[in-house]
Amino acid sequence: MLLIDQLIHRWHWETQRERPGFGLGRPTGVNLIEGNRKQVIDFLDKLTYGSGSTAGTEPTKAAWREHWREVQTRQAAHKVARQAHHGQQRSDQANADP
């Protein structure tokens, strides 16, 4: 389990370092493990925090959940900003057309 965890984290952080402008998107684990985001997160949660996992992982799970909520909040804000930007562009184009 630790090797899988280390592999996913390393891939995630190396990807983030090599592509800093890439922004928010699919979690690295989804690119490594077949499935959609929900399936991969469910799989990793069961693997990491399931009945056969290492004792004492509850604080880590709580920290992960808090981080995930923060990511979701940033993604939602990014989506709203992107939609507002595209709406403004459409408005500008409509006003510019004769």
DSSP file (Angstrom, degrees, kcal/mol; ACC not computed):
  #  RESIDUE AA STRUCTURE BP1 BP2  ACC     N-H-->O    O-->H-N    N-H-->O    O-->H-N    TCO  KAPPA ALPHA  PHI   PSI    X-CA   Y-CA   Z-CA
    1    1 A M     >        0   0    0      0, 0.0     4,-2.7     0, 0.0     5,-0.2   0.000 360.0 360.0 360.0 -42.7    0.0    0.0    0.0
    2    2 A L  H  >  +     0   0    0      1,-0.2     4,-2.9     2,-0.2     5,-0.2   0.885 360.0  51.8 -62.5 -37.8    2.8    2.4    0.9
    3    3 A L  H  > S+     0   0    0      2,-0.2     4,-2.4     1,-0.2    -1,-0.2   0.905 110.5  47.9 -66.3 -40.0    4.4    1.9   -2.5
    4    4 A I  H  > S+     0   0    0      2,-0.2     4,-2.5     1,-0.2     5,-0.2   0.939 113.6  48.3 -63.0 -46.2    1.2    2.6   -4.3
    5    5 A D  H  X S+     0   0    0     -4,-2.7     4,-2.6     1,-0.2     5,-0.2   0.923 112.5  47.9 -59.8 -46.5    0.6    5.7   -2.2
    6    6 A Q  H  X S+     0   0    0     -4,-2.9     4,-2.7     1,-0.2     5,-0.2   0.891 110.9  51.9 -63.7 -39.4    4.2    6.9   -2.9
    7    7 A L  H  X S+     0   0    0     -4,-2.4     4,-2.6     2,-0.2     5,-0.2   0.945 112.1  44.6 -61.9 -48.8    3.9    6.3   -6.6
    8    8 A I  H  X S+     0   0    0     -4,-2.5     4,-2.6     1,-0.2    -2,-0.2   0.927 115.6  47.3 -63.6 -45.2    0.7    8.3   -6.9
    9    9 A H  H  X S+     0   0    0     -4,-2.6     4,-2.8    -5,-0.2     5,-0.3   0.917 112.7  49.3 -63.1 -42.5    2.0   11.1   -4.8
   10   10 A R  H  X S+     0   0    0     -4,-2.7     4,-2.7    -5,-0.2     5,-0.3   0.938 112.5  47.1 -63.4 -45.2    5.3   11.3   -6.6
   11   11 A W  H  X S+     0   0    0     -4,-2.6     4,-2.5    -5,-0.2     5,-0.2   0.927 113.2  50.4 -61.1 -44.1    3.6   11.3  -10.0
   12   12 A H  H  X S+     0   0    0     -4,-2.6     4,-2.4    -5,-0.2    -2,-0.2   0.951 114.9  40.9 -58.5 -52.4    1.2   14.0   -8.7
   13   13 A W  H  X S+     0   0    0     -4,-2.8     4,-2.3     2,-0.2    -1,-0.2   0.856 115.0  50.7 -71.1 -34.9    3.9   16.3   -7.4
   14   14 A E  H  X S+     0   0    0     -4,-2.7     4,-2.6    -5,-0.3    -1,-0.2   0.914 111.8  48.5 -66.9 -40.7    6.2   15.8  -10.3
   15   15 A T  H  X S+     0   0    0     -4,-2.5     4,-2.0    -5,-0.3    -2,-0.2   0.921 112.4  48.7 -62.4 -43.9    3.4   16.6  -12.8
   16   16 A Q  H  < S+     0   0    0     -4,-2.4    -1,-0.2    -5,-0.2    -2,-0.2   0.895 114.1  46.0 -63.6 -39.8    2.5   19.7  -10.8
   17   17 A R  H  < S+     0   0    0     -4,-2.3    -2,-0.2     1,-0.2    -1,-0.2   0.894 116.3  44.2 -70.5 -39.7    6.2   20.8  -10.7
   18   18 A E  H  < S+     0   0    0     -4,-2.6    -2,-0.2     1,-0.3    -1,-0.2   0.759 124.8  33.3 -77.5 -24.9    6.8   20.1  -14.4
   19   19 A R    ><  +     0   0    0     -4,-2.0     3,-2.0    -5,-0.2     4,-0.3  -0.521  67.1 159.9-129.0  64.7    3.5   21.7  -15.6
   20   20 A P  G >  S+     0   0    0      0, 0.0     3,-0.6     0, 0.0    -1,-0.1   0.783  76.6  52.5 -62.5 -26.9    2.8   24.6  -13.2
   21   21 A G  G 3  S+     0   0    0      1,-0.2    -5,-0.1    -3,-0.1    -2,-0.0   0.436  82.0  93.8 -86.3   1.7    0.4   26.3  -15.5
   22   22 A F  G <  S-     0   0    0     -3,-2.0    -1,-0.2    -6,-0.2    -6,-0.1   0.834  71.4-172.2 -65.4 -33.2   -1.6   23.2  -16.0
   23   23 A G    <   -     0   0    0     -3,-0.6     2,-0.1    -4,-0.3    -1,-0.1  -0.187  37.2 -16.4  75.6-166.2   -4.0   24.2  -13.2
   24   24 A L  S    S+     0   0    0     50,-0.1     2,-0.3     1,-0.1    47,-0.0  -0.436  82.4 111.4 -74.9 146.3   -6.8   22.3  -11.7
   25   25 A G        -     0   0    0     -2,-0.1     3,-0.1     1,-0.0    -1,-0.1  -0.849  62.8  -1.2-176.5-145.7   -8.0   19.2  -13.4
   26   26 A R  S    S-     0   0    0     -2,-0.3     5,-0.1     1,-0.1     2,-0.0  -0.432  74.5-108.3 -68.0 136.9   -8.1   15.5  -13.2
   27   27 A P    >>  -     0   0    0      0, 0.0     3,-1.3     0, 0.0     4,-0.9  -0.363  26.7-118.6 -61.2 146.4   -6.4   14.0  -10.1
   28   28 A T  H >> S+     0   0    0      1,-0.3     4,-1.3     2,-0.2     3,-0.8   0.853 112.2  63.5 -56.2 -37.6   -3.2   12.3  -11.0
   29   29 A G  H 3> S+     0   0    0      1,-0.3     4,-3.3     2,-0.2    -1,-0.3   0.823  96.8  57.7 -58.7 -31.5   -4.5    9.0   -9.7
   30   30 A V  H <4 S+     0   0    0     -3,-1.3    -1,-0.3     1,-0.2     5,-0.2   0.836 106.1  49.5 -68.5 -31.9   -7.2    9.1  -12.4
   31   31 A N  H << S+     0   0    0     -4,-0.9    -1,-0.2    -3,-0.8    -2,-0.2   0.755 119.1  38.4 -75.6 -24.2   -4.5    9.2  -15.0
   32   32 A L  H  < S+     0   0    0     -4,-1.3     2,-0.4     1,-0.1    -2,-0.2   0.834 116.1  49.8 -93.2 -38.9   -2.7    6.3  -13.4
   33   33 A I  S  < S-     0   0    0     -4,-3.3     2,-0.2    -5,-0.2    -1,-0.1  -0.864  92.0-112.3-106.9 134.2   -5.6    4.1  -12.4
   34   34 A E  S    S+     0   0    0     -2,-0.4     2,-0.2    -3,-0.1    -3,-0.1  -0.445  75.7  61.7 -68.1 133.5   -8.4    3.2  -14.9
   35   35 A G  S    S-     0   0    0     -5,-0.2     2,-0.1    -2,-0.2    -2,-0.1  -0.695  84.6 -68.9 138.7 171.2  -11.7    4.8  -14.0
   36   36 A N     >  -     0   0    0     -2,-0.2     4,-2.6     1,-0.1     5,-0.2  -0.318  58.2 -90.8 -85.3 177.8  -13.4    8.1  -13.6
   37   37 A R  H  > S+     0   0    0      1,-0.2     4,-2.6     2,-0.2     5,-0.2   0.911 125.7  47.3 -57.3 -47.3  -12.6   10.5  -10.7
   38   38 A K  H  > S+     0   0    0      1,-0.2     4,-2.6     2,-0.2    -1,-0.2   0.922 113.1  48.7 -63.1 -44.1  -15.3    9.1   -8.4
   39   39 A Q  H  > S+     0   0    0      1,-0.2     4,-2.4     2,-0.2    -1,-0.2   0.910 113.7  46.5 -62.1 -42.8  -14.3    5.5   -9.0
   40   40 A V  H  X S+     0   0    0     -4,-2.6     4,-2.9     2,-0.2     5,-0.2   0.915 112.9  48.3 -68.5 -43.1  -10.6    6.2   -8.4
   41   41 A I  H  X S+     0   0    0     -4,-2.6     4,-2.7    -5,-0.2    -2,-0.2   0.923 113.0  48.7 -63.9 -42.8  -11.2    8.2   -5.2
   42   42 A D  H  X S+     0   0    0     -4,-2.6     4,-2.4    -5,-0.2    -2,-0.2   0.927 112.6  48.8 -60.1 -44.6  -13.5    5.4   -3.9
   43   43 A F  H  X S+     0   0    0     -4,-2.4     4,-2.4    -5,-0.2    -2,-0.2   0.939 113.7  45.2 -60.3 -48.8  -10.9    2.8   -4.8
   44   44 A L  H  X S+     0   0    0     -4,-2.9     4,-2.9     2,-0.2     5,-0.3   0.877 111.3  53.4 -66.5 -37.3   -8.1    4.7   -3.1
   45   45 A D  H  X S+     0   0    0     -4,-2.7     4,-3.4    -5,-0.2     5,-0.3   0.934 112.0  44.9 -61.1 -45.4  -10.3    5.4    0.0
   46   46 A K  H  X S+     0   0    0     -4,-2.4     4,-1.4     1,-0.2     6,-0.3   0.896 115.7  47.6 -65.5 -39.1  -11.1    1.7    0.4
   47   47 A L  H  < S+     0   0    0     -4,-2.4    -2,-0.2    -5,-0.2    -1,-0.2   0.910 123.0  33.1 -67.0 -42.3   -7.4    0.8   -0.2
   48   48 A T  H  < S+     0   0    0     -4,-2.9     6,-0.3    -5,-0.2    -2,-0.2   0.889 135.5  21.0 -82.6 -41.5   -6.1    3.4    2.2
   49   49 A Y  H  < S+     0   0    0     -4,-3.4    -3,-0.2    -5,-0.3    -2,-0.2   0.295  93.8 117.5-116.7   8.7   -8.8    3.5    4.9
   50   50 A G  S >< S-     0   0    0     -4,-1.4     3,-1.8    -5,-0.3    -3,-0.1   0.031  84.7 -83.3 -70.2-177.2  -10.7    0.2    4.5
   51   51 A S  T 3  S+     0   0    0      1,-0.3    -1,-0.1     0, 0.0    -4,-0.1   0.762 128.8  48.5 -62.3 -27.0  -11.0   -2.6    7.1
   52   52 A G  T 3  S+     0   0    0     -6,-0.3    -1,-0.3     2,-0.0     3,-0.1   0.307  91.1 109.8 -96.1  10.1   -7.6   -4.0    6.1
   53   53 A S  S <  S-     0   0    0     -3,-1.8    -4,-0.1     1,-0.2     2,-0.1  -0.254  81.6 -73.9 -82.9 172.6   -5.7   -0.7    6.2
   54   54 A T    >   -     0   0    0     -6,-0.3     3,-0.7     1,-0.1    -1,-0.2  -0.383  53.4-109.9 -65.5 136.2   -3.1    0.4    8.7
   55   55 A A  T 3  S+     0   0    0      1,-0.2    -1,-0.1    -2,-0.1    -3,-0.0  -0.321  97.9  36.0 -63.9 148.8   -4.5    1.4   12.1
   56   56 A G  T 3  S+     0   0    0      1,-0.0     4,-0.3     3,-0.0    -1,-0.2   0.658  73.6 122.2  85.3  16.9   -4.4    5.1   13.0
   57   57 A T    <>  +     0   0    0     -3,-0.7     4,-2.4     1,-0.2     5,-0.2   0.483  43.3  96.3 -89.8  -0.7   -5.1    6.5    9.6
   58   58 A E  H  > S+     0   0    0      1,-0.2     4,-2.5     2,-0.2     5,-0.2   0.899  81.9  50.7 -57.6 -44.2   -8.2    8.4   10.7
   59   59 A P  H  > S+     0   0    0      0, 0.0     4,-2.2     0, 0.0    -1,-0.2   0.894 110.8  50.2 -61.9 -36.1   -6.4   11.7   11.2
   60   60 A T  H  > S+     0   0    0     -4,-0.3     4,-2.6     2,-0.2    -2,-0.2   0.908 109.6  50.7 -65.7 -41.1   -4.9   11.4    7.7
   61   61 A K  H  X S+     0   0    0     -4,-2.4     4,-2.7     1,-0.2    -1,-0.2   0.912 109.5  50.6 -63.3 -41.8   -8.3   10.7    6.2
   62   62 A A  H  X S+     0   0    0     -4,-2.5     4,-2.1     2,-0.2    -1,-0.2   0.910 111.6  47.9 -61.9 -42.0   -9.7   13.8    8.0
   63   63 A A  H  X S+     0   0    0     -4,-2.2     4,-2.5     2,-0.2    -2,-0.2   0.902 111.8  50.3 -65.2 -41.0   -6.9   15.9    6.5
   64   64 A W  H  X S+     0   0    0     -4,-2.6     4,-2.7     2,-0.2    -2,-0.2   0.918 109.8  50.3 -62.8 -43.8   -7.4   14.4    3.1
   65   65 A R  H  X S+     0   0    0     -4,-2.7     4,-2.2     2,-0.2    -1,-0.2   0.899 110.8  49.1 -62.9 -40.5  -11.2   15.2    3.3
   66   66 A E  H  X S+     0   0    0     -4,-2.1     4,-2.0     2,-0.2    -1,-0.2   0.927 112.1  48.3 -64.1 -44.4  -10.5   18.8    4.3
   67   67 A H  H  X S+     0   0    0     -4,-2.5     4,-2.4     1,-0.2    -2,-0.2   0.911 110.0  52.6 -61.1 -42.6   -8.0   19.2    1.4
   68   68 A W  H  X S+     0   0    0     -4,-2.7     4,-2.5     1,-0.2    -1,-0.2   0.884 107.4  51.7 -62.7 -39.6  -10.5   17.7   -1.0
   69   69 A R  H  X S+     0   0    0     -4,-2.2     4,-2.2     2,-0.2    -1,-0.2   0.903 109.7  50.2 -62.9 -39.9  -13.2   20.2    0.1
   70   70 A E  H  X S+     0   0    0     -4,-2.0     4,-2.4     2,-0.2    -2,-0.2   0.910 110.4  49.5 -64.1 -42.0  -10.7   23.0   -0.5
   71   71 A V  H  X S+     0   0    0     -4,-2.4     4,-2.7     1,-0.2    -2,-0.2   0.925 110.7  49.9 -62.3 -45.0   -9.9   21.7   -4.0
   72   72 A Q  H  X S+     0   0    0     -4,-2.5     4,-2.4     1,-0.2    -1,-0.2   0.888 110.2  50.8 -62.2 -38.8  -13.6   21.4   -4.8
   73   73 A T  H  X S+     0   0    0     -4,-2.2     4,-2.3     2,-0.2    -1,-0.2   0.923 112.0  46.6 -63.7 -45.0  -14.1   25.0   -3.6
   74   74 A R  H  X S+     0   0    0     -4,-2.4     4,-2.6     2,-0.2    -2,-0.2   0.901 112.0  51.1 -64.1 -40.5  -11.3   26.3   -5.7
   75   75 A Q  H  X S+     0   0    0     -4,-2.7     4,-2.4     2,-0.2    -2,-0.2   0.913 110.3  48.9 -63.4 -42.1  -12.6   24.3   -8.7
   76   76 A A  H  X S+     0   0    0     -4,-2.4     4,-2.3     2,-0.2    -2,-0.2   0.918 112.6  47.7 -63.7 -43.1  -16.1   25.8   -8.3
   77   77 A A  H  X S+     0   0    0     -4,-2.3     4,-2.4     1,-0.2    -2,-0.2   0.897 111.6  50.8 -64.2 -40.2  -14.7   29.3   -8.0
   78   78 A H  H  X S+     0   0    0     -4,-2.6     4,-2.4     2,-0.2    -2,-0.2   0.899 110.0  50.2 -63.6 -41.2  -12.5   28.7  -11.1
   79   79 A K  H  X S+     0   0    0     -4,-2.4     4,-2.6     2,-0.2    -2,-0.2   0.918 110.8  48.5 -64.1 -44.3  -15.6   27.4  -13.0
   80   80 A V  H  X S+     0   0    0     -4,-2.3     4,-2.5     2,-0.2    -2,-0.2   0.922 112.7  48.4 -62.1 -44.2  -17.6   30.5  -12.1
   81   81 A A  H  X S+     0   0    0     -4,-2.4     4,-2.3     1,-0.2    -2,-0.2   0.906 112.0  49.4 -63.6 -41.0  -14.8   32.8  -13.1
   82   82 A R  H  X S+     0   0    0     -4,-2.4     4,-2.5     2,-0.2    -2,-0.2   0.909 111.8  48.2 -64.7 -42.4  -14.4   31.0  -16.4
   83   83 A Q  H  X S+     0   0    0     -4,-2.6     4,-2.5     2,-0.2    -2,-0.2   0.903 111.6  50.0 -65.1 -40.6  -18.1   31.2  -17.1
   84   84 A A  H  X S+     0   0    0     -4,-2.5     4,-2.3     2,-0.2    -2,-0.2   0.903 110.7  50.2 -63.7 -40.6  -18.2   34.9  -16.2
   85   85 A H  H  X S+     0   0    0     -4,-2.3     4,-2.3     2,-0.2    -2,-0.2   0.929 112.4  46.0 -63.3 -46.1  -15.2   35.5  -18.6
   86   86 A H  H  X S+     0   0    0     -4,-2.5     4,-2.3     1,-0.2    -2,-0.2   0.879 111.7  52.4 -66.1 -37.0  -16.9   33.7  -21.4
   87   87 A G  H  X S+     0   0    0     -4,-2.5     4,-2.1     2,-0.2    -1,-0.2   0.899 109.6  49.1 -63.2 -40.5  -20.2   35.5  -20.8
   88   88 A Q  H  X S+     0   0    0     -4,-2.3     4,-2.8     2,-0.2    -2,-0.2   0.895 109.3  52.4 -65.8 -40.5  -18.3   38.8  -20.9
   89   89 A Q  H  X S+     0   0    0     -4,-2.3     4,-2.4     2,-0.2    -2,-0.2   0.923 110.2  47.9 -61.8 -43.6  -16.6   37.8  -24.2
   90   90 A R  H  X S+     0   0    0     -4,-2.3     4,-2.4     1,-0.2    -1,-0.2   0.903 112.4  49.5 -63.4 -40.1  -20.0   37.0  -25.7
   91   91 A S  H  X S+     0   0    0     -4,-2.1     4,-2.1     2,-0.2    -2,-0.2   0.918 110.8  49.4 -64.7 -43.1  -21.4   40.3  -24.5
   92   92 A D  H  X S+     0   0    0     -4,-2.8     4,-1.4     1,-0.2    -2,-0.2   0.899 111.9  48.8 -62.1 -40.8  -18.5   42.2  -26.0
   93   93 A Q  H  X S+     0   0    0     -4,-2.4     4,-1.5     1,-0.2    -2,-0.2   0.905 110.2  50.8 -66.9 -40.8  -18.9   40.4  -29.3
   94   94 A A  H  < S+     0   0    0     -4,-2.4    -1,-0.2     1,-0.2    -2,-0.2   0.882 111.9  47.5 -64.1 -38.0  -22.6   41.1  -29.4
   95   95 A N  H  < S+     0   0    0     -4,-2.1    -1,-0.2     1,-0.2    -2,-0.2   0.764 110.8  52.2 -73.9 -25.1  -22.0   44.8  -28.7
   96   96 A A  H  < S+     0   0    0     -4,-1.4    -1,-0.2    -5,-0.2    -2,-0.2   0.740  88.6  93.4 -83.8 -24.3  -19.2   45.0  -31.4
   97   97 A D     <        0   0    0     -4,-1.5    -4,-0.0     1,-0.1     0, 0.0  -0.498 360.0 360.0 -71.8 135.6  -21.4   43.5  -34.2
   98   98 A P              0   0    0      0, 0.0    -1,-0.1     0, 0.0    -4,-0.1   0.498 360.0 360.0 -73.2 360.0  -23.1   46.1  -36.3
